[in-house]
Amino acid sequence: MEQRHLGRTGLRISRIGLGTLTWGRDTGEEAAAEQVKTFWEAGGTLVDTADVYGGGEAEYLLGQLVGGLVPRRDLVIATKAGSVPDPYRRFDGSRGHLLAALDASLDRLGTDYVDLWQVHAFDPATPLEETLQALDLAVSSGRARYAGLAGFCGWQLAKAATWQLAAPGVRTRIASTQMEYSLLQRGVEREVLPAALDLGIGLLPSSPLGRGVLTGKYRDGTPADSRGASESLGALVDPYLDEAAGRIVDAVVTAAQGLAVTPLQVALAWIRDRPGVVAPIVGARTSAQLGEALSVEALSLPEEICRALDDVSAPVHRYPDQDWSTL
C-alpha cells in the first residue's frame, strides 16, 4: 500500500487507515484479529482508536494483538483522549485529564508510546494553551511521537496550530486533524480543509463511506446485520438516509457499474485522492468488508467521474465562503 507523509512531518502512514470504533462492543477479539491481519498483510500501517471506544476495550483488544500477531514496529498506532462519559461535560481538555488518560491508554495498549496522540475534541471550558501543553509534554516525555487534533472546527484548528508554530522546537507541531468527510458530508471543505492545507496539517477523514450509506446497502431498506439496524449505532446512520443523500448514492452506484467495481470502492477512492487527505479511516464489521476496502489501492477514478461526483455532492457555500471576486 502506498505510504504518505502525515502533514508536514516525517511520519509516513498507509493511505488507508483501520478504524476500531466498534471494537469491544460489536467486534470481538477474533474478528479484530482477522481485521488486523488482513490490514497488515495488505501493507496497512495506521490503526486508529480512542480511549472511549468500547469503554477502553478497543485499546485493550489492539494491545492484545500487537506483538504476537503483528510486530509493533509495523504499526502506526493512533489514539485519542478528551471525550468523557459525563452528561454534564462531554469533553475534558484539561492537562491533568489528558495526561492521565494517555497513561491509561498506554497501559491498555501494552506499549510505552503511541505514534500519534490526538485531542478528541475542543473543550471550551479549558484554555486552549493548557490543552496544547499536554501534547507538548506527551511528546517531550516520549509517550507520544506526534500530536494531532480531532473534531476542531476551522478557527479552532487554525488557532491551535498557529499557537504551536509560534515556538518551534519548544511546542510540538500539529501533524493531523481527524474529521468526518465523505461524499455525503463535505462540510470540512468550508474552513477546516483550507486551514489544514495552509498550515501543513494532514487530514484523516473519519466515516469516509458516509457511515456505510455510500456502499449502497441502504437503498432498499435497512439490512438486519447493518449498523443502521444496531441499537447503539442506528442513530448515526439515520441522517444520511434522506432524499439528497439518495441522489448521491445513486450517482456512486452508477459510477461503480460503469467501472465494474463496487460503490464502496468508488466512494473510498474519491475521498482518498481529495486534496489534503492523507488516509481515510475505514471501520469494518468483518475482515471480508475490510478486504474490499483495501482493494481500492489499485483503483484511480477517471477525471470525468470525479467531476460528476463533485457536482452531485457539491455543498452550498455562500457568503463569506464563496469567492465573490469572480462574480
Solvent accessible surface area in square Angstrom, and as a share of the most:
residue,aa,sasa,rsa
1,M,50,0.23
2,E,83,0.37
3,Q,51,0.23
4,R,47,0.17
5,H,90,0.40
6,L,1,0.01
7,G,22,0.21
8,R,140,0.51
9,T,25,0.15
10,G,58,0.56
11,L,24,0.12
12,R,119,0.43
13,I,1,0.00
14,S,0,0.00
15,R,25,0.09
16,I,1,0.01
17,G,0,0.00
18,L,0,0.00
19,G,8,0.08
20,T,1,0.00
21,L,68,0.34
22,T,9,0.05
23,W,1,0.00
24,G,35,0.34
25,R,110,0.40
26,D,80,0.41
27,T,5,0.03
28,G,43,0.41
29,E,98,0.44
30,E,136,0.61
31,A,32,0.24
32,A,0,0.00
33,A,24,0.19
34,E,82,0.37
35,Q,0,0.00
36,V,1,0.00
37,K,91,0.38
38,T,40,0.23
39,F,1,0.00
40,W,85,0.30
41,E,112,0.50
42,A,42,0.33
43,G,28,0.27
44,G,1,0.01
45,T,26,0.15
46,L,1,0.00
47,V,0,0.00
48,D,3,0.02
49,T,0,0.00
50,A,0,0.00
51,D,19,0.10
52,V,51,0.29
53,Y,30,0.12
54,G,21,0.20
55,G,74,0.71
56,G,3,0.03
57,E,81,0.36
58,A,0,0.00
59,E,0,0.00
60,Y,100,0.38
61,L,13,0.07
62,L,0,0.00
63,G,14,0.14
64,Q,98,0.44
65,L,13,0.07
66,V,24,0.14
67,G,54,0.52
68,G,76,0.73
69,L,57,0.29
70,V,0,0.00
71,P,35,0.22
72,R,44,0.16
73,R,204,0.74
74,D,46,0.24
75,L,4,0.02
76,V,15,0.08
77,I,1,0.00
78,A,0,0.00
79,T,0,0.00
80,K,4,0.02
81,A,0,0.00
82,G,1,0.01
83,S,21,0.14
84,V,30,0.17
85,P,132,0.83
86,D,57,0.29
87,P,119,0.75
88,Y,205,0.78
89,R,90,0.33
90,R,167,0.61
91,F,56,0.23
92,D,21,0.11
93,G,1,0.01
94,S,27,0.17
95,R,93,0.34
96,G,54,0.52
97,H,51,0.23
98,L,0,0.00
99,L,30,0.15
100,A,63,0.49
101,A,11,0.09
102,L,0,0.00
103,D,69,0.36
104,A,40,0.31
105,S,0,0.00
106,L,16,0.08
107,D,117,0.60
108,R,69,0.25
109,L,3,0.01
110,G,68,0.65
111,T,22,0.13
112,D,113,0.58
113,Y,39,0.15
114,V,0,0.00
115,D,16,0.08
116,L,1,0.00
117,W,1,0.00
118,Q,0,0.00
119,V,1,0.00
120,H,35,0.16
121,A,11,0.09
122,F,37,0.15
123,D,10,0.05
124,P,112,0.70
125,A,80,0.62
126,T,12,0.07
127,P,75,0.47
128,L,16,0.08
129,E,89,0.40
130,E,46,0.21
131,T,6,0.04
132,L,0,0.00
133,Q,77,0.34
134,A,0,0.00
135,L,0,0.00
136,D,24,0.12
137,L,69,0.34
138,A,0,0.00
139,V,41,0.24
140,S,93,0.60
141,S,65,0.42
142,G,35,0.34
143,R,59,0.21
144,A,1,0.01
145,R,124,0.45
146,Y,65,0.25
147,A,1,0.00
148,G,0,0.00
149,L,0,0.00
150,A,4,0.03
151,G,44,0.42
152,F,1,0.00
153,C,47,0.28
154,G,6,0.06
155,W,142,0.50
156,Q,25,0.11
157,L,0,0.00
158,A,34,0.26
159,K,111,0.47
160,A,0,0.00
161,A,2,0.02
162,T,77,0.44
163,W,104,0.36
164,Q,1,0.01
165,L,62,0.31
166,A,75,0.58
167,A,22,0.17
168,P,107,0.67
169,G,87,0.83
170,V,121,0.69
171,R,66,0.24
172,T,24,0.14
173,R,79,0.29
174,I,2,0.01
175,A,1,0.01
176,S,0,0.00
177,T,0,0.00
178,Q,11,0.05
179,M,37,0.17
180,E,39,0.18
181,Y,0,0.00
182,S,0,0.00
183,L,2,0.01
184,L,24,0.12
185,Q,67,0.30
186,R,22,0.08
187,G,36,0.35
188,V,7,0.04
189,E,31,0.14
190,R,117,0.43
191,E,94,0.42
192,V,9,0.05
193,L,13,0.07
194,P,63,0.40
195,A,16,0.12
196,A,1,0.00
197,L,88,0.44
198,D,111,0.57
199,L,25,0.13
200,G,9,0.09
201,I,6,0.03
202,G,3,0.03
203,L,0,0.00
204,L,1,0.00
205,P,0,0.00
206,S,32,0.20
207,S,38,0.25
208,P,5,0.03
209,L,19,0.10
210,G,0,0.00
211,R,59,0.22
212,G,15,0.14
213,V,6,0.04
214,L,0,0.00
215,T,32,0.19
216,G,14,0.14
217,K,80,0.34
218,Y,17,0.07
219,R,124,0.45
220,D,149,0.77
221,G,42,0.40
222,T,67,0.39
223,P,42,0.26
224,A,101,0.78
225,D,87,0.45
226,S,8,0.05
227,R,62,0.23
228,G,17,0.16
229,A,51,0.39
230,S,28,0.18
231,E,182,0.81
232,S,62,0.40
233,L,8,0.04
234,G,10,0.09
235,A,81,0.63
236,L,80,0.40
237,V,2,0.01
238,D,89,0.46
239,P,78,0.49
240,Y,20,0.08
241,L,74,0.37
242,D,80,0.41
243,E,135,0.60
244,A,49,0.38
245,A,7,0.06
246,G,32,0.31
247,R,132,0.48
248,I,19,0.10
249,V,6,0.04
250,D,64,0.33
251,A,27,0.21
252,V,0,0.00
253,V,14,0.08
254,T,89,0.52
255,A,12,0.10
256,A,2,0.02
257,Q,134,0.60
258,G,68,0.65
259,L,51,0.25
260,A,96,0.75
261,V,43,0.24
262,T,47,0.28
263,P,28,0.18
264,L,16,0.08
265,Q,25,0.11
266,V,0,0.00
267,A,1,0.01
268,L,0,0.00
269,A,1,0.01
270,W,5,0.02
271,I,0,0.00
272,R,1,0.00
273,D,69,0.36
274,R,45,0.17
275,P,85,0.54
276,G,25,0.24
277,V,11,0.06
278,V,11,0.06
279,A,0,0.00
280,P,0,0.00
281,I,12,0.06
282,V,4,0.03
283,G,32,0.31
284,A,8,0.06
285,R,97,0.35
286,T,48,0.28
287,S,29,0.19
288,A,81,0.63
289,Q,56,0.25
290,L,0,0.00
291,G,28,0.27
292,E,59,0.27
293,A,1,0.01
294,L,13,0.07
295,S,54,0.35
296,V,0,0.00
297,E,52,0.23
298,A,103,0.80
299,L,30,0.15
300,S,85,0.55
301,L,21,0.10
302,P,45,0.28
303,E,122,0.55
304,E,105,0.47
305,I,30,0.15
306,C,38,0.23
307,R,129,0.47
308,A,57,0.44
309,L,2,0.01
310,D,36,0.19
311,D,111,0.57
312,V,60,0.35
313,S,11,0.07
314,A,60,0.46
315,P,48,0.30
316,V,104,0.60
317,H,53,0.24
318,R,171,0.62
319,Y,164,0.62
320,P,92,0.58
321,D,42,0.22
322,Q,67,0.30
323,D,85,0.44
324,W,130,0.46
325,S,98,0.63
326,T,103,0.60
327,L,133,0.66
